[in-house]
Amino acid sequence: MAFQYGGIIDGIMLAEQHNEADEKKALDKEQYDKEWAFAREKFNFQVADAAESNMLKYLSAYKSQGGSGSGSGGVANNAELTNLLKTIKGELPEKSLVPAELVNANLKDVKKVWAIIQAGQKNAQEAGQIWSPELSESLFRNFYVTTVVNNNAFDPTAIAESAGIDLEGRSSFGPLWKDIVKQYIGPTTSTAVDFSVNTPVKPLDPAGQLQVKRLYASLLEGPLADMKADFNAMLAALPEGETLDEVDQKRLKEVDQALANLKLTTPSYRIANSIVGPQVAIELLTMNPKVQQYRTYFNKGLVFSEDAAGNELLIQAIRVGLLREGDKIMLGTRLVPITAASVAAAQEN
């Protein structure tokens, strides 16, 4: 009986031992699983971290070798290119074709264009010349645009595969990898711009200035001589004893005085300008922009009619640099100043 009792106790103890062993195994397995999961997570993190590091190293190496990240396709350079294009556009006539030619040009070409405009402005300032958008455009004789195919050896898919990166996945620091590598991929084509530049404008020496004055005087003499000839014909046709009416007599005296003033050692153009009009001076500056620096020789006494034709001539006179803010003209019978608003309106038309 005692044996039986002992057997039961032993059986219970053995069963408890087995239960304890099973519980320990369960606890050990749970701990093992936790440790394994942590180790796996740590390993995966290290792998992912290493992959990101490798990818960034690849991109940095590509950039340092002159890839798209450091060329005209880089984010910083794109901003610089955009701002420079806006600046150049502001220095050219509103309808100029030059900005359109530069839209897809590389940063290096656009910088050259801007340098040429800046040099022109500096030369003009030193010569006392008034600069205008038209003069900026006149610096460039011709533009030659060609399309260039870029040999881009950068393959983000292959690099990502080597680095162990999923381009569709998100980086640990936020952006998708496919968005990160975009800034390193240059366009497959770009526009190369070649241009020929006009000879820089230089100030005229005294002899050259005198030549310009005489040229302008000769241009005015033509229409004045025609008017003088018309008056002579009118006088010849009058019956004996009759004379020109008061208005014609006054006009004839003005024509004679204008012709005489043009033949002076230092010609005076004021009366001639008031009779002939602004067309001659506008044409002179249109054909010879470099004489704009001597515009004050030619813009005295100008008269503009108060109608559409007069308004168009006034716009042309401002655009070619004959008139600027502060100058005074006759608008019909009124003496009026050229204002900043007048200049802005003329440039916008």
C-alpha positions in Angstrom: 0.0 0.0 0.0 2.9 2.2 0.9 4.5 1.3 -2.4 1.4 2.3 -4.1 1.2 5.5 -2.3 4.8 6.3 -3.1 4.2 5.4 -6.7 1.4 7.9 -7.0 3.5 10.6 -5.4 6.4 9.9 -7.7 4.0 9.9 -10.6 2.7 13.3 -9.6 6.2 14.7 -9.1 7.3 13.3 -12.4 4.3 14.9 -14.1 5.1 18.2 -12.5 8.7 17.9 -13.6 7.6 17.3 -17.2 5.2 20.3 -17.0 8.0 22.5 -15.7 10.2 21.3 -18.4 7.6 22.0 -21.0 7.0 25.4 -19.6 10.7 26.1 -19.6 10.9 25.0 -23.2 8.0 27.3 -24.0 9.6 30.2 -22.2 13.0 29.5 -23.8 11.4 29.3 -27.3 9.5 32.6 -26.7 12.7 34.3 -25.6 14.5 32.7 -28.6 11.9 33.9 -31.0 12.1 37.4 -29.5 15.9 37.4 -29.7 15.8 36.0 -33.2 13.2 38.6 -34.3 15.3 41.4 -32.8 18.4 40.1 -34.4 16.7 39.8 -37.7 15.3 43.3 -37.4 18.7 44.6 -36.5 20.2 42.7 -39.4 17.6 44.0 -41.8 18.2 47.6 -40.5 21.9 47.2 -41.0 21.4 45.9 -44.5 19.0 48.7 -45.4 21.3 51.3 -43.8 24.2 49.8 -45.8 22.1 49.9 -48.9 21.2 53.5 -48.5 24.8 54.4 -47.7 26.0 52.6 -50.9 23.3 54.3 -53.0 24.3 57.7 -51.7 28.0 56.9 -52.3 27.2 56.0 -55.9 25.2 59.2 -56.4 27.9 61.3 -54.8 30.6 59.7 -56.9 28.6 60.3 -60.1 28.1 63.9 -59.1 31.8 64.5 -58.4 32.6 63.0 -61.8 30.6 65.7 -63.6 27.3 64.0 -63.8 24.0 65.7 -64.2 23.9 66.6 -60.6 26.8 69.0 -61.1 25.9 70.1 -64.6 23.1 72.0 -66.2 20.6 69.5 -65.0 21.3 69.9 -61.3 18.6 71.4 -59.1 20.7 74.4 -58.1 21.8 75.1 -61.6 18.2 74.8 -62.9 17.3 77.6 -60.5 20.2 79.7 -61.6 19.4 79.1 -65.2 15.7 80.1 -64.7 16.6 83.3 -62.8 19.3 84.2 -65.4 16.8 83.8 -68.3 14.3 86.1 -66.5 17.1 88.7 -66.1 18.1 88.5 -69.8 14.4 88.7 -70.9 14.0 91.9 -68.9 16.9 93.5 -70.8 15.5 92.7 -74.3 12.5 94.0 -76.2 9.2 92.4 -75.2 8.8 90.6 -78.5 12.5 89.6 -78.9 13.2 86.1 -80.2 16.4 85.8 -78.2 14.9 84.5 -75.0 12.9 81.8 -76.9 16.2 80.6 -78.4 17.8 80.3 -74.9 15.0 78.4 -73.2 16.6 75.0 -73.5 20.2 76.2 -73.7 22.7 75.1 -71.2 23.8 77.3 -68.3 27.2 78.0 -69.8 25.7 79.4 -73.0 23.2 81.6 -71.2 26.0 83.0 -69.0 27.9 84.0 -72.1 24.9 85.8 -73.4 24.4 87.7 -70.2 28.1 88.6 -70.0 27.9 90.1 -73.5 24.9 92.2 -72.5 26.6 93.4 -69.3 29.8 94.3 -71.3 27.6 96.3 -73.7 25.9 98.2 -70.9 29.3 98.9 -69.3 30.7 100.3 -72.5 27.6 102.5 -73.0 27.8 103.8 -69.5 31.5 104.8 -69.9 30.6 106.5 -73.2 27.6 108.4 -71.8 25.3 106.4 -74.0 21.7 105.7 -73.0 21.1 101.9 -73.1 17.8 100.4 -74.4 16.4 96.9 -74.8 16.8 97.3 -78.6 20.6 97.9 -78.1 20.8 94.7 -76.0 19.3 92.8 -78.8 21.5 94.5 -81.5 24.6 93.0 -79.8 23.8 89.6 -81.3 24.0 89.4 -85.1 22.7 85.8 -85.4 21.8 82.8 -83.3 22.4 79.3 -84.4 20.5 76.6 -82.5 21.2 72.9 -82.7 19.9 69.9 -80.8 22.5 67.8 -79.0 21.9 64.2 -77.8 23.4 63.8 -74.4 25.5 60.6 -73.8 24.3 59.9 -70.3 26.0 56.8 -68.8 24.1 57.1 -65.5 21.7 54.1 -65.1 19.8 54.5 -61.8 18.2 51.1 -62.1 21.5 49.2 -62.3 23.0 51.3 -59.5 20.0 50.8 -57.3 20.1 47.0 -57.9 23.8 47.0 -57.0 23.1 48.9 -53.9 20.1 46.8 -52.9 17.7 49.7 -53.2 14.1 49.6 -54.4 13.6 52.7 -56.5 9.9 52.5 -55.8 10.5 52.4 -52.0 10.9 55.3 -49.6 14.2 56.3 -48.1 14.7 56.3 -44.4 14.9 60.1 -44.5 11.6 60.6 -46.3 11.6 61.0 -50.1 11.0 58.1 -52.6 14.3 56.9 -54.1 13.0 57.4 -57.6 12.5 61.1 -56.8 15.9 61.4 -55.2 17.7 60.1 -58.3 15.7 62.4 -60.7 18.1 65.3 -60.0 21.0 63.2 -61.2 19.4 62.2 -64.5 20.1 64.8 -67.2 17.8 65.4 -70.2 18.3 63.1 -73.2 18.7 66.1 -75.4 19.7 69.7 -75.0 19.9 72.8 -77.1 23.3 74.2 -78.0 23.3 77.9 -78.9 26.0 79.5 -81.0 25.9 83.2 -81.7 27.9 85.8 -83.6 28.3 89.1 -81.8 28.3 92.5 -83.4 31.3 94.8 -82.9 31.1 96.6 -79.6 30.0 100.3 -79.7 32.8 102.7 -79.0 32.4 106.5 -78.5 33.2 108.7 -81.5 36.3 111.0 -81.5 35.7 114.7 -82.1 36.1 114.3 -85.9 33.6 111.5 -85.8 31.1 113.6 -83.9 31.5 116.4 -86.4 30.8 114.0 -89.2 27.6 112.8 -87.5 26.5 116.4 -87.0 27.1 117.1 -90.7 25.3 113.9 -91.7 22.2 114.9 -89.7 22.3 118.4 -91.2 22.5 117.0 -94.7 19.5 114.7 -94.0 17.5 117.7 -92.9 18.6 119.8 -95.8 16.9 117.5 -98.3 13.2 118.1 -97.2 13.9 121.8 -96.4 15.3 122.3 -99.9 12.2 120.7 -101.3 10.1 123.1 -99.3 12.2 126.0 -100.5 11.7 124.9 -104.1 8.0 124.7 -103.6 7.9 128.3 -102.3 10.0 129.5 -105.2 7.6 127.9 -107.6 4.6 129.5 -105.8 6.4 132.9 -106.0 7.1 132.5 -109.7 3.5 131.6 -110.4 2.1 134.7 -108.6 0.8 137.6 -110.8 3.0 140.6 -110.9 2.7 142.8 -107.8 1.2 140.0 -105.6 3.0 138.3 -102.7 2.6 135.2 -100.5 0.0 135.4 -97.8 1.2 136.1 -94.2 1.3 132.4 -93.2 3.4 131.3 -96.2 5.7 134.2 -95.8 6.4 133.3 -92.2 6.9 129.7 -93.1 9.4 130.6 -95.9 11.4 132.7 -93.5 11.5 129.8 -91.1 12.8 127.5 -93.9 15.4 130.0 -94.9 16.6 130.4 -91.3 16.6 126.6 -90.8 18.8 126.1 -93.9 21.2 128.9 -92.7 21.5 127.4 -89.2 22.4 124.0 -90.7 25.4 125.6 -92.4 26.9 127.1 -89.3 30.3 125.8 -88.0 28.3 124.3 -85.1 25.0 123.5 -86.8 21.7 124.2 -85.0 18.8 121.9 -85.7 16.0 123.2 -83.5 14.1 125.1 -86.3 14.8 122.4 -88.9 13.4 119.8 -86.5 10.3 121.7 -85.8 9.6 122.0 -89.6 10.7 118.6 -90.9 9.6 116.5 -87.9 11.1 113.7 -85.9 11.3 111.1 -88.7 14.8 112.0 -89.8 16.3 111.7 -86.3 14.5 108.4 -85.7 15.8 107.0 -88.9 19.4 108.2 -88.1 19.4 106.5 -84.7 17.7 103.4 -86.1 20.5 103.0 -88.7 23.3 104.0 -86.4 22.5 103.1 -82.7 26.0 104.2 -81.6 25.1 107.9 -82.2 22.4 107.6 -79.5 25.0 109.0 -77.1 24.7 112.3 -79.0 20.9 112.4 -79.1 20.8 115.8 -77.5 22.2 117.2 -80.7 19.1 115.9 -82.6 16.2 116.0 -80.2 15.6 119.8 -79.8 12.5 121.4 -81.3 10.8 118.2 -82.1 7.0 118.5 -82.7 4.6 115.6 -82.5 1.0 115.8 -83.7 -1.8 114.9 -81.2 -3.1 111.9 -83.2 -2.4 108.3 -83.9 0.5 109.1 -86.3 2.1 111.5 -83.8 1.7 108.9 -81.0 3.4 106.2 -83.1 6.3 108.5 -83.9 6.7 109.4 -80.2 6.8 105.6 -79.4 9.5 105.1 -82.0 11.5 108.1 -80.7 11.6 106.7 -77.2 12.4 103.2 -78.3 15.4 104.2 -80.4 16.7 106.3 -77.5 16.1 109.7 -79.2 14.0 110.8 -76.2 14.1 109.8 -72.5 12.6 110.8 -69.2 13.0 114.6 -68.6 13.2 115.6 -72.3 10.7 118.1 -73.6 8.8 118.0 -76.8 6.0 120.0 -78.6 2.8 117.9 -78.5 0.6 119.8 -80.9 0.9 123.4 -79.5 1.8 122.3 -75.9 5.3 121.9 -74.5 5.3 118.7 -72.5 8.0 116.6 -70.7 8.7 113.0 -71.3 7.7 111.1 -68.1 8.7 107.7 -66.7 5.2 106.6 -67.5 5.6 107.7 -71.1 8.8 105.7 -71.4 7.3 102.6 -69.8 4.2 102.8 -72.1 6.4 103.1 -75.2 8.5 100.1 -74.3 5.4 98.0 -73.6 3.8 98.7 -77.0 
